[in-house]
Amino acid sequence: MLRYGFIAAGNIIRAMHRGAEMNKDYNPAEIGIYDINEEVRKDYAARGYEVFELVQEYYKTGNLYRENFPVQSGDGTYSFLWPYNCLTTGAAFLTDLEYDVDYKTLIDGLSYYWMESNGQHQVAGYGSSTDGTAGRADRFYDDNSIVGISLLEAYERLNDEAYLNRAGQIVDFLKSGKDDIFGGGIWWNESLKNVAGNESSNKPACANGYAVQFLLKYYEVCPQERKEEVLAFAKELYEWIKTNLRDNTDNCYWNSKDASVIWRSRFTSSSSPSANALASRRSTANSEPICRSRRKTTGL
């Protein structure tokens, strides 16, 4: 459950800052989260690096990492994709702080989760687990969007076109997750599309919100010939989230929609990517303001 919390917290902060940047009265010196002195910043940076080093000591196995320490019954040899990708994000931030964390090796390690197909769908994407050589098991659309964001962050830091090209492949995978059931939107799990009676067969805010966030980030740097296609796809998903998952009474977002019901529970792991996606949508595509609802959306 902690993985959900870390990712949600990061997206809440990103959404707040994106909204603040678009406010005409924006002053970066007044943003309280980062308005701390140099000594405190260095202390938190050192703590982050300390945790990173502990992960290397206790979780690393070969070129990859274990899911848990100590190893739990039922654990695979290597971690799932999501926690591994969280580690690459942490490494990116530590690199920005001038810590030597071998960032390139970590981001390249995502390739161990790559699958050319899942045996049924002939489209490439990242699997949720790995055998140490290639990806396997179910492929999730939210996972792939998050990986896409990480690849674009790597492109920004390492200036290597290979990461941009890999991110572009994720666009095609996301398109394979969309259909006209429930009026559009992306499914959560490639293997559980429209499966009656299975509560995991749904189109959630997290999968669609992360997709919009990734697509708009990719749009900013993608080849010119893809820009129209990518932006249109992002707009389409954005409108689907608003129409199907936003509670207009308070501008919060429900978890998901399936064949029988809209799951009206609200989790930060779903609402925060939706808020971030909407902020990105406004920045890129000139949509209506959302700053007025930022506080309600994030629950802060």
C-alpha positions as semicolon CSV with decimal commas, in nm:
position;residue;x (nm);y (nm);z (nm)
1;M;0,000;0,000;0,000
2;L;0,294;0,238;0,057
3;R;0,364;0,241;-0,315
4;Y;0,023;0,397;-0,371
5;G;0,093;0,660;-0,107
6;F;0,430;0,767;-0,248
7;I;0,303;0,797;-0,602
8;A;-0,013;0,980;-0,495
9;A;0,182;1,225;-0,281
10;G;0,420;1,303;-0,566
11;N;0,135;1,368;-0,806
12;I;-0,050;1,588;-0,556
13;I;0,261;1,806;-0,523
14;R;0,305;1,818;-0,901
15;A;-0,060;1,912;-0,950
16;M;-0,038;2,189;-0,691
17;H;0,270;2,338;-0,850
18;R;0,136;2,313;-1,204
19;G;-0,180;2,491;-1,093
20;A;0,019;2,754;-0,907
21;E;0,240;2,822;-1,209
22;M;-0,069;2,903;-1,413
23;N;-0,198;3,153;-1,159
24;K;-0,132;3,514;-1,260
25;D;-0,017;3,586;-0,904
26;Y;0,233;3,299;-0,902
27;N;0,548;3,365;-0,704
28;P;0,776;3,060;-0,664
29;A;0,927;3,204;-0,346
30;E;0,587;3,178;-0,179
31;I;0,531;2,807;-0,243
32;G;0,550;2,666;0,107
33;I;0,649;2,308;0,024
34;Y;0,988;2,417;-0,107
35;D;1,022;2,742;0,085
36;I;1,277;2,600;0,329
37;N;1,634;2,691;0,402
38;E;1,939;2,537;0,242
39;E;2,035;2,337;0,549
40;V;1,694;2,166;0,562
41;R;1,705;2,091;0,189
42;K;2,047;1,931;0,222
43;D;1,927;1,726;0,516
44;Y;1,633;1,584;0,322
45;A;1,853;1,519;0,020
46;A;2,095;1,325;0,240
47;R;1,809;1,124;0,387
48;G;1,686;1,039;0,040
49;Y;2,029;0,918;-0,062
50;E;2,058;0,716;0,258
51;V;1,733;0,534;0,176
52;F;1,854;0,476;-0,179
53;E;2,174;0,317;-0,047
54;L;1,975;0,094;0,189
55;V;1,768;-0,025;-0,106
56;Q;2,092;-0,117;-0,284
57;E;2,213;-0,308;0,020
58;Y;1,900;-0,502;0,107
59;Y;1,690;-0,528;-0,209
60;K;1,933;-0,550;-0,499
61;T;1,975;-0,890;-0,661
62;G;2,185;-0,905;-0,976
63;N;2,078;-0,622;-1,206
64;L;1,733;-0,594;-1,047
65;Y;1,563;-0,581;-0,708
66;R;1,350;-0,793;-0,479
67;E;0,992;-0,701;-0,400
68;N;1,036;-0,721;-0,022
69;F;1,297;-0,743;0,250
70;P;1,295;-0,986;0,413
71;V;1,165;-1,196;0,123
72;Q;0,802;-1,294;0,176
73;S;0,626;-1,617;0,090
74;G;0,502;-1,597;-0,265
75;D;0,749;-1,331;-0,377
76;G;0,894;-1,365;-0,723
77;T;1,267;-1,348;-0,785
78;Y;1,238;-0,984;-0,884
79;S;1,012;-0,694;-0,795
80;F;0,706;-0,587;-0,988
81;L;0,743;-0,308;-1,243
82;W;0,577;-0,039;-1,034
83;P;0,826;-0,033;-0,741
84;Y;1,119;-0,063;-0,981
85;N;0,995;0,238;-1,170
86;C;0,954;0,428;-0,842
87;L;1,325;0,365;-0,783
88;T;1,416;0,514;-1,122
89;T;1,216;0,826;-1,034
90;G;1,400;0,858;-0,704
91;A;1,729;0,812;-0,886
92;A;1,635;1,091;-1,128
93;F;1,580;1,334;-0,841
94;L;1,902;1,225;-0,670
95;T;2,087;1,282;-0,997
96;D;1,947;1,634;-1,005
97;L;2,096;1,678;-0,657
98;E;2,434;1,562;-0,794
99;Y;2,440;1,224;-0,622
100;D;2,606;0,944;-0,818
101;V;2,335;0,676;-0,838
102;D;2,414;0,528;-1,182
103;Y;2,087;0,666;-1,312
104;K;2,139;0,547;-1,670
105;T;2,178;0,184;-1,562
106;L;1,859;0,205;-1,355
107;I;1,648;0,360;-1,629
108;D;1,784;0,111;-1,883
109;G;1,680;-0,168;-1,646
110;L;1,318;-0,100;-1,741
111;S;1,394;-0,299;-2,055
112;Y;1,388;-0,617;-1,845
113;Y;1,010;-0,567;-1,819
114;W;0,953;-0,512;-2,192
115;M;0,724;-0,754;-2,377
116;E;0,684;-0,756;-2,755
117;S;0,337;-0,904;-2,704
118;N;0,139;-1,092;-2,442
119;G;0,066;-1,384;-2,674
120;Q;-0,280;-1,254;-2,760
121;H;-0,231;-0,888;-2,841
122;Q;0,045;-0,812;-3,088
123;V;0,146;-0,480;-2,941
124;A;0,455;-0,412;-2,731
125;G;0,445;-0,280;-2,375
126;Y;0,583;-0,323;-2,026
127;G;0,481;-0,628;-1,823
128;S;0,405;-0,609;-1,454
129;S;0,686;-0,849;-1,366
130;T;1,003;-0,996;-1,515
131;D;1,195;-1,322;-1,528
132;G;1,519;-1,123;-1,537
133;T;1,534;-1,120;-1,915
134;A;1,196;-0,996;-2,041
135;G;0,861;-0,888;-1,909
136;R;0,581;-1,129;-1,824
137;A;0,241;-1,149;-1,654
138;D;-0,036;-0,892;-1,697
139;R;0,028;-0,553;-1,850
140;F;-0,137;-0,251;-1,689
141;Y;-0,207;0,071;-1,870
142;D;-0,137;0,297;-1,571
143;D;0,200;0,126;-1,518
144;N;0,295;0,188;-1,879
145;S;0,204;0,557;-1,864
146;I;0,412;0,600;-1,550
147;V;0,706;0,430;-1,722
148;G;0,653;0,665;-2,015
149;I;0,683;0,965;-1,785
150;S;1,005;0,820;-1,643
151;L;1,147;0,767;-1,992
152;L;1,072;1,127;-2,081
153;E;1,243;1,240;-1,760
154;A;1,544;1,033;-1,869
155;Y;1,534;1,198;-2,211
156;E;1,542;1,540;-2,042
157;R;1,839;1,446;-1,824
158;L;2,047;1,227;-2,057
159;N;1,959;1,387;-2,392
160;D;1,938;1,046;-2,559
161;E;1,680;1,000;-2,835
162;A;1,647;0,632;-2,744
163;Y;1,433;0,724;-2,441
164;L;1,208;0,943;-2,651
165;N;1,161;0,659;-2,899
166;R;1,074;0,415;-2,620
167;A;0,819;0,658;-2,484
168;G;0,663;0,679;-2,829
169;Q;0,604;0,304;-2,829
170;I;0,393;0,341;-2,516
171;V;0,148;0,561;-2,704
172;D;0,064;0,265;-2,928
173;F;0,020;0,038;-2,628
174;L;-0,220;0,285;-2,464
175;K;-0,425;0,304;-2,782
176;S;-0,473;-0,071;-2,766
177;G;-0,639;-0,025;-2,426
178;K;-0,912;0,206;-2,551
179;D;-1,244;0,102;-2,700
180;D;-1,599;0,237;-2,723
181;I;-1,736;0,049;-2,421
182;F;-1,866;0,303;-2,165
183;G;-1,819;0,567;-2,432
184;G;-1,439;0,543;-2,450
185;G;-1,159;0,549;-2,197
186;I;-0,873;0,310;-2,124
187;W;-0,902;-0,015;-1,930
188;W;-0,688;-0,088;-1,626
189;N;-0,557;-0,434;-1,717
190;E;-0,493;-0,558;-2,069
191;S;-0,611;-0,907;-1,972
192;L;-0,934;-0,793;-1,807
193;K;-1,125;-0,595;-2,067
194;N;-1,500;-0,610;-2,018
195;V;-1,499;-0,929;-1,810
196;A;-1,845;-0,961;-1,652
197;G;-1,846;-1,012;-1,276
198;N;-1,479;-0,919;-1,227
199;E;-1,443;-0,598;-1,024
200;S;-1,091;-0,548;-1,164
201;S;-1,236;-0,520;-1,514
202;N;-1,283;-0,145;-1,517
203;K;-1,176;0,185;-1,663
204;P;-1,021;0,376;-1,372
205;A;-0,919;0,733;-1,311
206;C;-0,559;0,627;-1,252
207;A;-0,515;0,460;-1,593
208;N;-0,679;0,745;-1,781
209;G;-0,531;1,027;-1,573
210;Y;-0,176;0,896;-1,600
211;A;-0,227;0,845;-1,974
212;V;-0,328;1,210;-2,023
213;Q;-0,035;1,325;-1,811
214;F;0,210;1,111;-2,010
215;L;0,063;1,198;-2,351
216;L;0,085;1,571;-2,288
217;K;0,441;1,543;-2,164
218;Y;0,527;1,338;-2,473
219;Y;0,345;1,588;-2,694
220;E;0,586;1,862;-2,590
221;V;0,888;1,677;-2,734
222;C;0,751;1,419;-2,980
223;P;0,823;1,428;-3,355
224;Q;0,614;1,683;-3,542
225;E;0,433;1,417;-3,742
226;R;0,289;1,266;-3,422
227;K;0,180;1,585;-3,248
228;E;-0,174;1,601;-3,387
229;E;-0,241;1,234;-3,311
230;V;-0,100;1,249;-2,957
231;L;-0,281;1,569;-2,861
232;A;-0,612;1,440;-2,998
233;F;-0,577;1,120;-2,795
234;A;-0,497;1,316;-2,478
235;K;-0,798;1,544;-2,530
236;E;-1,025;1,245;-2,588
237;L;-0,921;1,077;-2,261
238;Y;-0,940;1,407;-2,075
239;E;-1,300;1,456;-2,182
240;W;-1,385;1,096;-2,090
241;I;-1,252;1,141;-1,735
242;K;-1,448;1,463;-1,689
243;T;-1,769;1,316;-1,827
244;N;-1,757;0,980;-1,653
245;L;-1,556;1,008;-1,332
246;R;-1,580;1,364;-1,203
247;D;-1,826;1,441;-0,925
248;N;-1,952;1,784;-1,023
249;T;-2,068;1,859;-0,669
250;D;-1,711;1,892;-0,541
251;N;-1,482;1,828;-0,843
252;C;-1,333;1,512;-0,692
253;Y;-1,288;1,200;-0,900
254;W;-1,444;0,859;-0,854
255;N;-1,221;0,554;-0,875
256;S;-1,350;0,375;-1,184
257;K;-1,632;0,273;-1,413
258;D;-1,727;-0,083;-1,499
259;A;-2,018;-0,262;-1,659
260;S;-2,247;-0,246;-1,357
261;V;-2,153;0,063;-1,160
262;I;-1,931;0,365;-1,113
263;W;-1,709;0,284;-0,815
264;R;-1,755;0,608;-0,621
265;S;-1,476;0,552;-0,370
266;R;-1,208;0,819;-0,389
267;F;-0,840;0,741;-0,353
268;T;-0,548;0,981;-0,386
269;S;-0,389;0,725;-0,619
270;S;-0,678;0,796;-0,858
271;S;-0,762;1,161;-0,790
272;S;-0,404;1,292;-0,793
273;P;-0,318;1,174;-1,148
274;S;-0,653;1,311;-1,264
275;A;-0,576;1,649;-1,110
276;N;-0,228;1,648;-1,257
277;A;-0,363;1,548;-1,597
278;L;-0,617;1,829;-1,591
279;A;-0,349;2,079;-1,497
280;S;-0,130;1,952;-1,780
281;R;-0,427;1,964;-2,018
282;R;-0,491;2,328;-1,940
283;S;-0,123;2,416;-1,981
284;T;-0,090;2,240;-2,317
285;A;-0,430;2,265;-2,478
286;N;-0,589;2,581;-2,334
287;S;-0,874;2,415;-2,145
288;E;-1,082;2,580;-1,874
289;P;-0,919;2,672;-1,541
290;I;-0,903;2,414;-1,263
291;C;-0,704;2,612;-1,008
292;R;-1,021;2,700;-0,820
293;S;-1,088;2,330;-0,750
294;R;-0,728;2,224;-0,684
295;R;-0,771;2,206;-0,308
296;K;-1,085;1,995;-0,322
297;T;-0,947;1,765;-0,590
298;T;-0,636;1,676;-0,396
299;G;-0,807;1,664;-0,059
300;L;-0,557;1,913;0,085
